[in-house]
Amino acid sequence: MISRIFIACLFLGMYSTGSSLSCKWIVKHPGNTKSQFSLYNKIALDFLDMMAEDKLAFTVQILKELLALFEEDHSSASWEENTVENFLNIVDKQTEELRSCIGSHSNTTQKGQQLSFRREKYFKRLLNKILKKNGYSAEAWEKIRNITQAHLRQCEFLISLRTAH
């Protein structure tokens, strides 16, 4: 049993040592500044950048849904109206500025439309099951505030992924 394990380890060690040295895919060729892997990796990263537009469109949709949610009756919340208005202005500004970064083709695919429908349904559930069900109470609005914080952090993460290279 131990000899079989030893032979397997020996074979694996010899294979991995030789394979990385002889792999022409990762070695730079004379006259080229990059290996084949690096060239293809750059192309893959370029495609990922194109896909980031969808992240922007997704973020814009989240921000729009958050704006609509906070336009509901929040009079029972203990927030100052000025603070709420400032929050809404900032989120609206983010929405408009990000929208200007999006190409015209974003979210026009069937998958994008399905995601948009699910997102709208999710925010409707927040409205109905948290706010309306609880009579727009201060506690309900505090739950919405916490959920909103989480969503804004997720939006920040998505945007940082787009710009992080």
C-alpha angles and dihedrals in degrees: 000000000000091000091055091052090048092050091048091050092046092050092046091049094050092046095049094046095051097039098059093048095050098042106116090187093075100035120094112240122221110274093020121099093203138040122245088256091055092049093051091042090057090052090050091050090050090055090049089053089055089051090053089075086071089055089054092050090048091050092049090052092050091050091049091051091049090051091052091048093053091050087071120099105292096163093117091057115097093235125121111247091230091058092050091049091050090049092050092048092052094048090047090051091051090049094051095044093048091046088059089058095056124094120231095253099062118123093002092116121096090248091052091050091049091051090049091052092050091048092051090048090051093053091046088055090052089052096046103035100038109024107027095035090053095043095250088290124176089252091053091050090049089056089050090048090053092047089049091053090053092049093049090051090050090049090052089051092051092049092047090054089056094053100035103101 
